[in-house]
Amino acid sequence: METGGYVYILTNEIKSTLYIGVTSDLRSRIYEHRDHYYPNSFSAKYQLHFCIYYEQFTSIEEAIQREKQIKKWRREKKEVLINRVNPEWRDYWPEIEKW
């Protein structure tokens, strides 16, 4: 059985760093970032817990391919992607948390 997947982008309060991740359970994964479940991780080190972008896919393989694609981009191109759907860079966590 195939499981869907998500690609997501996190940032910190001052929006200085971006993190691109992939998961099959967006709500749980974002919670882990926010809770610093892995205290030595990149996202914990840079306080990356604002989910400002995500895409949903029907398979985890598609999500992984998209994550690899986005990770290769320069920051400017990532910002264009984010701005297209979330120009205020608001945190999607309040919506995701309710899932």
Secondary structure by P-SEA (a helix, b strand, c coil): cbbbbbbbbbbcccccbbbbbccccaaaaaaaaaaccccccccccccccccccccccccaaaaaaaaaaaaaccaaaaaaaaaacccccccaaaaaaac
